[in-house]
Every structure is written in C-alpha cells, then in structure tokens.
C-alpha cells in the first residue's frame, strides 16, 4: 500500500507538473505494520529477522579513527599561527577517500531502523521472556556490538582526559560525538548496549564500567561536554539494570525518532 500510494503520487506529479512532496511514511504506520507481522510471523523467524535488521558496525572503528585523525590535524590548537605548514591546513594527510563509496540505499535511516528494532525487541521479550532462541540471537549480536561500544567509550574517555590535561574547553567543531557521520553509529551502539543490559545479556560489565567513568569525568568538569543525546545514553548505560522499569523507560525515551517517545 505504501508503494502504491507513492507511485500514484509520482505519476500525478509527472502528468500535471506538480512538485513531489518527499514526506516519509508515518512512523505510526510502520509500528502498525510490525504489530500485524508479529501476530502472523513464527516467533523463531521473527527473532532472526529483528536481530538481522540491526547494523553490523563492521567499519565503525576505521571510520571513527579516521575522523579523530582529521580532527587532530585541523584542531585550532595544532594549527596555531597562519604560517603553519599549508599541508596540515589542507588536511592532505587524511585517510578519507577522495570519492566516497556509493550508498546502496540513500533513503535508509540507520537511527530509525535501530530504534524501531529496539522497541520491537522489547515488545517481543515481554511476550516471550523465556524464549531460548531469542536470547541466543541476542547474545550472538551482543558479541559483535559490545566490543565496538567499549572501543567508542574508550575514545570518549581519551578525549575528555586530554581536554582536562590541556586545560581546554570543549570545542564543538572538533567533538566527534556531534559529527553526522559518527553520531548515528555511536547512538545506536549505546542504545543497543543499554538494551542488552536490560534483557540480561552477558558481557556488558566492561561497557557499563567505562560509561560510569565517562559520567564521572563529565560531572567533574565545567567545560567538557558531549552531544547531549550521547551523554544521556551514557548515563542510561551506567545505571542500567536487568529487568528494571526505569531502565526500560529510559531506553524508550532515547528512541527519539519514534512517535510518543520524544
């Protein structure tokens, strides 16, 4: 129905020379579609589908490292006077490709996919709390995601410690948590980590300890800051508990793209 309505809209725009309104499908419609699928799809297959929707984060580390490297080269402190080497100013040492790889699905919204999937997983777990296939799929995903969470939080700690050591205030332009290429992955990783803790997944202790350390560093500093939604999720991860309603509500509130959770 969604595709049929969209094709009709495009046909009218072509015939009558009308502007195309690029409005996304309403989130409520997607949620309704999931509830229908949930009633008709076998539970084991649905679990596999849900966990398979989540992004793999396979290139997250290289993307984060490359971005941090660029920020280090272009930081105001390192550039110094105008007479600095032009190569550093032009950032020619960057590992970024001249031509970015083509996105196979430019309309896909990773943040929205992740948040919808997390809400669906919470609903699925609530209805089948002892489903072995559910926990097996979750643990398999957790083994891939949690190392990336630990790596990301470690980089955040390093940045905050360097700011404190140098006596510098946060530079919004050089804060990788605010980058449009890093934020979607980072937010999704932290959201999944808090979800794993809520659902009783294993191997989350290191990530939770590091998140607590970041929160302590932020509380001790008057100038250091991160993207506010990243800060919120770090607090959620640090305080998350298994089968805790407060944790669940915090996770749902962090799904800020979903209607009713803003």
C-alpha positions in Angstrom: 0.0 0.0 0.0 2.8 2.4 0.8 4.5 1.7 -2.5 1.2 2.0 -4.4 0.4 5.4 -2.8 3.9 6.7 -3.5 3.7 5.6 -7.2 0.4 7.3 -7.6 1.9 10.5 -6.1 4.8 10.4 -8.6 2.5 9.7 -11.5 0.4 12.8 -10.7 3.5 14.9 -10.3 4.8 13.8 -13.7 1.4 14.3 -15.5 0.4 17.6 -14.0 3.9 19.0 -13.4 3.3 19.2 -9.7 6.1 19.3 -7.1 6.9 16.0 -5.4 6.3 16.0 -1.7 9.1 13.9 -0.1 7.3 13.0 3.1 8.4 9.8 4.8 6.0 7.0 5.7 4.5 7.8 9.1 6.1 6.1 12.0 2.7 5.0 13.3 2.1 3.1 10.0 5.4 1.3 10.4 4.5 0.4 14.0 1.1 -0.9 13.0 2.7 -3.0 10.2 5.0 -4.5 12.8 2.2 -5.4 15.1 0.4 -7.3 12.2 3.6 -9.1 11.3 4.2 -10.0 14.9 0.8 -11.9 15.0 1.4 -13.8 11.8 5.1 -14.5 11.7 6.6 -17.6 13.5 8.4 -16.5 16.7 11.8 -18.0 15.8 11.8 -16.5 12.3 10.8 -13.1 13.7 13.6 -13.1 16.2 16.1 -13.8 13.4 14.6 -11.0 11.3 14.7 -8.5 14.1 18.3 -9.1 15.0 19.3 -9.2 11.4 17.9 -5.6 10.9 20.5 -4.2 13.2 23.5 -2.6 11.5 26.8 -4.6 11.6 29.1 -1.6 12.5 31.8 -3.5 10.6 33.6 -0.3 9.6 32.9 1.8 12.7 36.4 1.7 14.1 38.1 2.7 10.9 35.5 5.5 10.4 35.9 6.7 13.9 39.8 6.6 13.8 39.9 8.4 10.5 37.5 11.1 11.8 39.5 11.6 15.0 42.7 11.8 13.0 41.2 14.6 10.8 40.1 16.5 13.9 43.5 16.2 15.4 45.1 17.7 12.3 42.6 20.5 11.9 42.2 21.4 15.6 42.7 25.1 16.4 45.5 24.3 18.9 47.6 22.3 16.4 47.2 24.7 13.5 48.4 27.7 15.6 49.5 30.7 13.5 48.7 31.2 9.9 52.3 30.4 8.9 51.8 26.8 9.8 52.5 24.3 7.1 49.8 24.5 4.4 49.7 20.7 4.2 48.3 20.5 7.7 45.7 23.2 7.0 44.6 21.5 3.8 44.5 18.2 5.7 46.2 16.3 2.8 47.3 13.6 5.2 43.7 12.4 5.8 42.8 8.8 5.2 39.4 9.8 3.8 38.8 8.7 0.2 38.5 11.4 -2.4 35.3 9.7 -3.7 33.1 8.2 -1.0 31.7 4.7 -1.7 28.2 4.9 -3.2 25.4 4.3 -0.6 23.3 1.3 -1.9 20.3 2.7 -0.1 20.5 6.5 0.4 17.0 6.6 1.9 17.7 4.2 4.7 17.8 5.9 8.1 20.0 3.8 10.4 18.9 5.6 13.6 15.3 5.0 12.8 15.9 1.3 11.9 17.8 0.7 15.2 15.2 2.5 17.3 12.3 0.6 15.8 14.1 -2.7 16.2 14.9 -2.0 19.8 11.2 -1.2 20.5 10.2 -4.4 18.7 12.7 -6.5 20.6 11.5 -5.1 24.0 7.9 -6.0 23.0 9.0 -9.5 21.8 10.9 -10.1 25.0 8.0 -9.0 27.2 5.7 -11.5 25.5 8.2 -14.4 25.4 10.6 -13.8 28.4 12.0 -17.4 28.4 12.4 -17.9 24.7 15.8 -19.6 24.2 16.0 -18.7 20.5 15.5 -15.0 21.5 18.4 -15.0 23.9 20.7 -17.0 21.6 20.1 -14.4 18.9 20.7 -11.6 21.3 24.0 -13.0 22.6 25.2 -13.5 19.1 24.5 -9.9 18.2 26.0 -8.7 21.6 29.3 -10.4 20.8 29.6 -8.3 17.7 28.3 -5.0 19.1 29.8 -4.8 22.6 33.5 -4.6 21.5 32.6 -1.6 19.4 30.8 0.0 22.3 33.9 -0.4 24.5 36.1 1.0 21.8 33.9 4.1 21.3 33.6 4.8 25.0 37.4 4.4 25.4 37.9 7.1 22.7 35.4 9.4 24.5 37.4 8.9 27.8 40.6 9.7 26.0 39.2 12.9 24.5 37.9 14.1 27.9 41.1 13.3 29.7 43.1 15.3 27.0 40.8 18.3 27.4 41.3 18.2 31.2 45.1 17.7 30.9 45.5 20.6 28.5 43.0 22.8 30.4 40.9 23.4 27.3 37.2 23.8 27.0 35.2 21.6 24.7 35.4 22.5 21.0 32.1 21.7 19.5 33.5 21.7 16.0 36.1 19.1 17.0 33.8 16.9 19.0 33.4 13.6 17.2 30.2 12.8 19.1 28.5 15.6 17.2 29.7 14.5 13.8 26.9 13.5 11.4 29.0 10.5 10.2 29.7 9.2 13.8 26.6 10.1 15.8 24.2 7.6 14.2 26.6 4.7 14.8 27.5 5.9 18.3 24.0 6.5 19.4 22.8 3.1 18.0 25.7 1.3 19.8 24.9 2.8 23.2 21.2 2.2 22.7 21.8 -1.5 22.0 24.2 -1.8 24.9 21.6 -0.5 27.4 19.1 -2.9 25.8 21.4 -5.8 26.3 21.8 -5.0 29.9 18.0 -4.6 30.4 17.4 -8.0 28.7 20.0 -9.8 30.7 22.7 -10.2 28.0 26.2 -11.2 29.0 29.5 -9.4 28.6 28.2 -5.9 29.3 30.2 -5.2 32.5 33.2 -3.5 30.8 31.0 -1.2 28.8 29.0 -0.3 31.9 32.1 0.4 33.9 33.5 2.7 31.2 30.2 4.5 30.8 30.3 5.2 34.5 33.8 6.6 34.2 32.7 9.0 31.4 29.8 10.2 33.6 32.2 10.9 36.4 34.6 12.8 34.1 31.7 15.0 32.9 30.5 15.7 36.4 33.9 16.8 37.5 34.3 19.2 34.5 32.6 22.6 33.9 33.8 22.9 30.3 33.8 19.4 28.8 30.7 18.3 27.0 29.4 15.7 24.5 26.4 15.6 22.3 23.5 15.7 24.8 21.8 12.6 23.5 25.1 10.7 23.8 25.5 12.0 27.3 22.0 10.8 28.2 22.6 7.3 26.8 25.9 7.1 28.7 24.0 7.7 31.9 21.4 5.1 30.9 24.2 2.5 30.3 25.9 3.3 33.5 22.7 3.0 35.6 21.0 0.2 33.6 19.8 -2.9 35.4 18.3 -6.2 34.3 14.5 -6.2 34.1 14.3 -2.6 35.5 11.3 -0.5 34.5 13.3 2.7 35.0 15.9 1.4 32.5 13.3 0.4 30.1 11.6 3.8 30.2 15.0 5.5 29.7 15.6 3.3 26.6 12.2 4.1 25.2 12.8 7.8 25.7 16.1 7.5 23.9 14.3 6.3 20.8 13.7 10.0 20.0 12.6 9.3 16.4 9.6 7.2 17.4 6.2 8.9 17.8 5.3 9.2 21.5 8.9 8.8 22.8 10.2 12.4 22.3 
